[in-house]
Structures are given as C-alpha cells and as structure tokens.
C-alpha cells in the first residue's frame, strides 16, 4: 500500500491500523492470507502485526484465523467519551424515542461514509443492523445528506472522492449533479429525507446538530420501517420532534463550549486549562 507521507509518518502504526480495519460485519474471522490480500502487505509482515495485536489484546486466534476482541471498542469509545457526545445527547434522544416509538441515531462524517456514534433503538425488524461504529455510504442516508450539505465545495469534492468502506451497495447512487441538487435542497430547508435510498424498507429523516460556533458537527435522525410509516407521517409528525431534539442537543453543546476545559495535574487536582500554575 503506497502512501504519501511526511518524515514523521510511522508506517508500522499505519499498517497495524490497516489490519484492524480489515474486519467487518459478516467477516468476523479472517485468515492471515485474507488479511495480506486485503491490505497489500506481505504475509510475514501481517503475521508480526497480528502477533503484536494479539499480545496487546486486540485480536485473538479463532477457527484457523484471527478475530477482533471487545478491547477494540476502547479505541472508538475513547473518541466518543472525549467529546461528551453520548452523555449530552442521550437524555434528549431517549425522550425523542419515547415520543415517536421509533429508533434515533447520531452520526458523523468520515470521508464518504457516515459513522454511528450514538443510538437509542426500539425492537423493530429492519433490513440492516445498526450499532455504534456502523458505517454507511453518506449520500444514501438522511444523516449523510445533512453532513455533506454542511461542507463547502472543496470539502465535498474531497469527501466524495474517497471510496466507501461500509461494504454496502446502496439502492440510490446519484450522479454528482443530482446529488448537488439534493444537497442544495437540504441546505435550504435544514433537514434531509432518505426514502429507501440505502436499502428497501428503510426510511429516515435527519437534521444537523451544531456546536457553539454554529457549525454542523453531527447529524441526528429518526428511522422508520417504510411499510409502517409513510413519508407524510415521518415529516409531519416525527420531524418537528426531531428538530426540537437537535436544537436541545445543540444548545447543550453550546453551553459545554463555554465551560472551562480541565485537566488533572498531579498534586494539584483538577485545573482549568489556560490557568498559570505556581
């Protein structure tokens, strides 16, 4: 795998992350050969990486191959917890679920994909399973449309140039001009609809969540089964509640931005950043 990198780039670390990213839904166990083929790395290199990850507790031997361990969740949860996303969003999202009796999720953009960072689900049968960490192609999802619409043209072009790593082929695969028209509509009205664009039976509506600077930093949605809930019901009944929920989360995130950031300094306890210590 060829990379353009600066002099401080650590190739060994990048290769280790490449190996971790090989494991996806539907392929929980991979052989050394499969990982080597997926990453483009030599088998001896992959073997050393896997043995190192095994020693660290991130992978384990399984059924003539290797599988991830639950310890890899630490990597993603460290990111989510560092932003206090779940802690702030959870009560608002649970209230929305109580009002709609439908699942709600929050996602952020990663290249041409969305990645789920929070979710409150109700027990309903849907076409695709969703958990925190799930990724889907952004253009085919309501949250993805919101997040793409928040980018400027240069950022949008760069995001769309990245290949999806979701492993999903969506039903709706628009040409750039069609997608641009859709995103202009999303910007104008402040919310996005995905009517079975990702897969049959899945219908959702989403809007943006903003930080203290007013920038869209995440999206939140309501997802329904198309056979149970019409587009009219989704937009007329659930959307107003979703908009209020997003506004409430944005308000709390804005308040968080005004609080002093603190660090723990040995022997001095919790100290606000920017405060000069004696």
C-alpha positions in Angstrom: 0.0 0.0 0.0 1.6 3.3 -1.2 1.2 6.4 0.9 2.4 10.0 0.5 3.6 10.9 4.0 5.9 13.3 5.8 9.1 12.4 7.5 7.4 11.8 10.9 4.9 9.3 9.5 5.1 5.9 11.3 4.5 3.3 8.7 4.3 0.4 11.2 1.5 2.0 13.1 -0.4 2.7 9.8 0.0 -0.9 8.8 -1.4 -2.1 12.2 -4.5 0.1 11.7 -4.9 -1.2 8.2 -5.0 -4.7 9.6 -7.6 -3.8 12.2 -9.8 -2.2 9.5 -10.0 -5.4 7.5 -12.5 -6.9 10.0 -16.1 -6.1 9.0 -19.6 -7.2 9.6 -20.1 -10.6 8.0 -16.4 -11.4 8.1 -15.6 -11.7 11.9 -12.8 -14.2 11.3 -10.0 -13.7 8.7 -7.0 -15.8 7.8 -3.6 -14.4 7.5 -3.7 -14.8 3.7 -7.0 -12.9 3.5 -5.6 -10.0 5.6 -2.5 -9.9 3.5 -4.6 -9.7 0.3 -6.9 -7.0 1.7 -4.0 -4.8 2.9 -1.4 -5.5 0.2 1.1 -6.4 2.9 3.5 -9.3 2.9 2.4 -12.4 4.9 5.4 -12.2 7.3 4.6 -8.5 8.0 0.9 -9.3 8.6 1.9 -12.2 10.9 4.1 -9.9 13.0 1.3 -7.3 13.3 -1.3 -9.9 14.3 1.0 -11.4 16.9 1.6 -7.9 18.3 -2.1 -7.1 18.3 -2.7 -10.5 20.0 -0.2 -9.7 22.7 -1.9 -6.3 23.3 -5.4 -8.0 23.4 -6.9 -6.5 20.3 -7.2 -9.7 18.3 -7.3 -13.4 19.1 -6.8 -16.7 17.3 -10.1 -18.2 16.1 -11.0 -21.0 13.8 -7.8 -21.1 11.7 -7.8 -17.4 11.5 -8.0 -14.2 13.6 -10.9 -12.2 15.1 -11.2 -8.9 16.9 -11.7 -8.8 20.7 -14.0 -6.5 22.5 -11.0 -4.5 23.6 -11.0 -2.7 20.2 -14.2 -0.9 21.4 -11.9 1.1 23.7 -10.5 2.9 20.7 -13.8 4.2 19.5 -15.3 4.8 22.9 -12.4 7.0 23.8 -13.2 9.2 21.0 -16.9 9.4 21.8 -16.4 9.9 25.5 -13.8 12.6 24.9 -16.4 14.7 23.2 -19.1 14.0 25.8 -21.4 13.3 22.9 -23.3 10.4 24.4 -23.6 11.9 27.9 -25.1 15.1 26.5 -27.2 13.6 23.7 -28.6 10.6 25.5 -31.4 12.1 27.5 -32.7 14.1 24.5 -32.5 11.1 22.2 -34.3 8.9 24.7 -37.0 11.5 25.1 -37.4 11.5 21.3 -37.8 7.7 21.2 -40.4 7.9 23.9 -42.4 10.4 21.8 -42.1 8.6 18.5 -41.6 5.0 19.4 -39.0 4.8 16.7 -35.2 4.5 16.7 -32.9 7.5 16.7 -29.2 7.7 15.9 -26.4 10.2 15.8 -23.6 10.1 13.2 -20.6 11.9 12.0 -18.9 12.1 8.6 -15.8 10.0 7.8 -14.8 10.6 4.2 -17.7 9.4 2.0 -19.3 7.4 4.9 -21.2 8.2 8.0 -20.2 6.5 11.2 -22.8 6.0 14.0 -21.6 7.5 17.3 -24.8 7.2 19.4 -28.0 5.3 19.1 -31.3 4.6 21.0 -33.2 1.8 19.4 -36.6 0.2 19.7 -37.1 -3.5 19.0 -38.2 -3.5 15.3 -37.1 -5.6 12.4 -35.2 -3.6 9.8 -33.2 -4.6 6.7 -29.8 -3.5 8.1 -28.4 -4.0 11.6 -27.1 -0.8 13.1 -24.8 -0.3 16.2 -22.4 2.3 17.3 -19.5 2.2 14.9 -21.6 1.1 11.9 -20.8 2.9 8.7 -23.0 3.5 5.6 -22.4 5.4 2.4 -23.2 9.0 3.2 -25.2 10.1 0.1 -27.8 7.4 0.5 -28.6 8.3 4.1 -30.5 11.2 5.6 -27.7 11.9 8.1 -25.1 11.7 5.4 -27.0 14.2 3.3 -27.1 16.6 6.2 -23.4 16.3 6.8 -22.4 16.5 3.2 -24.6 19.6 2.7 -22.7 21.3 5.5 -19.4 21.1 3.6 -18.0 23.7 1.2 -17.5 22.7 -2.4 -13.8 21.8 -2.0 -14.5 19.7 1.1 -17.5 18.0 -0.6 -15.4 17.0 -3.6 -12.7 15.6 -1.4 -15.2 13.6 0.7 -16.9 12.2 -2.3 -13.6 11.2 -3.9 -12.9 8.8 -1.0 -14.3 5.2 -1.6 -16.8 3.9 0.9 -15.5 1.5 3.5 -19.0 0.4 4.5 -19.2 -2.8 2.4 -22.8 -1.6 1.4 -24.0 -1.0 -2.1 -26.9 1.5 -1.7 -30.0 1.5 -3.9 -29.6 5.2 -4.7 -26.3 6.0 -6.4 -26.7 9.5 -7.8 -24.5 11.3 -10.3 -22.8 14.4 -9.0 -25.2 16.9 -10.5 -28.2 15.0 -9.0 -26.5 14.8 -5.6 -25.7 18.6 -5.8 -29.3 19.4 -6.4 -30.4 17.2 -3.5 -27.8 18.9 -1.2 -28.9 22.4 -2.2 -32.5 21.4 -1.1 -31.2 20.1 2.2 -29.3 23.3 2.9 -32.3 25.4 2.1 -34.8 23.5 4.4 -32.4 22.3 7.1 -33.4 18.6 7.1 -33.0 15.6 4.8 -35.1 12.6 3.9 -33.9 9.2 2.7 -36.8 7.2 1.4 -35.4 3.7 0.9 -32.2 5.2 -0.7 -29.9 2.9 1.3 -32.0 -0.3 1.3 -35.6 -1.4 0.8 -37.8 -0.8 3.9 -35.6 1.8 5.5 -37.0 5.4 5.6 -35.5 8.2 7.7 -35.4 11.9 8.3 -32.4 13.8 9.8 -31.2 17.2 10.8 -27.9 18.7 12.0 -26.5 19.2 15.5 -24.4 22.3 15.9 -21.6 23.3 18.3 -21.2 26.6 20.0 -19.9 28.2 16.8 -23.0 27.2 14.9 -21.1 24.6 12.8 -22.8 21.3 12.0 -20.7 18.7 13.7 -23.1 15.7 13.7 -26.5 14.6 12.5 -29.4 13.0 14.3 -32.2 11.1 12.7 -35.5 9.1 13.2 -35.6 5.8 11.3 -38.8 4.0 10.5 -39.9 0.9 8.5 -41.4 2.0 5.2 -44.2 -0.5 5.5 -45.4 1.0 8.8 -44.8 4.7 8.4 -45.5 6.9 5.4 -43.3 9.8 4.3 -46.1 12.2 5.3 -46.3 10.8 8.8 -42.5 10.9 9.1 -42.2 14.5 8.0 -45.4 15.8 9.6 -45.3 14.1 13.0 -41.7 12.9 13.7 -39.7 15.7 12.0 -40.9 18.5 14.3 -40.0 16.5 17.3 -36.6 15.7 15.8 -35.9 19.4 15.1 -36.7 20.2 18.7 -34.4 17.4 19.9 -31.5 18.6 17.7 -32.0 22.2 18.9 -31.9 21.0 22.5 -28.7 19.0 21.9 -27.1 21.9 20.1 -28.0 24.2 22.9 -26.3 21.9 25.5 -23.3 21.5 23.3 -23.0 25.3 23.0 -23.2 25.6 26.8 -20.4 22.9 27.1 -18.2 25.1 24.8 -18.5 27.9 27.4 -17.2 25.8 30.3 -13.5 25.8 31.1 -11.7 22.7 29.8 -9.9 21.0 32.7 -7.0 18.6 33.1 -5.8 16.6 36.0 -2.4 17.8 37.3 -0.7 15.6 39.8 -0.7 17.0 43.3 -2.9 19.9 42.2 -6.1 18.2 41.3 -8.4 19.5 38.5 -7.0 22.7 36.9 -8.7 24.7 34.1 -6.6 24.9 31.0 -5.0 28.2 30.5 -4.6 28.9 34.2 -1.0 29.5 35.1 0.2 27.2 37.9 2.5 28.5 40.6 
